[in-house]
């Protein structure tokens, strides 16, 4: 088999994962897209290892060892990532990344009086003058 076939497949997998990371709003789907990208890297590692070991008559198989290491890192990443997403979902009630970013910045998009994230300008009460701030 030529090296181009797994390389093109890995590129397609990586681009699909990159699109999923950039376009998705759900945190779990973003984690799944990161897993797609890591699997594309694993495919490249194994394909280049097989190609180089055939060309160099080497039996070290370092690409396969790196792929196993990447799988272990991906398993740890998905475990911790899902734990974080579940904790955030329980505390905030959503796993939408845009809403989580807005709440982290303290910005309420429905509040017309807010000029900066986290600070709202209170309206003066009836009969009071607005103070000038320096």
ABEGO torsion letter per residue (X at the ends): XBAAAAAAAAAAAAAAAAAAAAABABAAAAAAAAAAAAAAAAAAAAAAAAAAAAAAGBAAGAAAAAAAAAAAAAAAAAAAAAAAAAAAAAAAGBABAAAAAAAAAGBBAABAABABBGBBBBBBBBGBBBBBBX
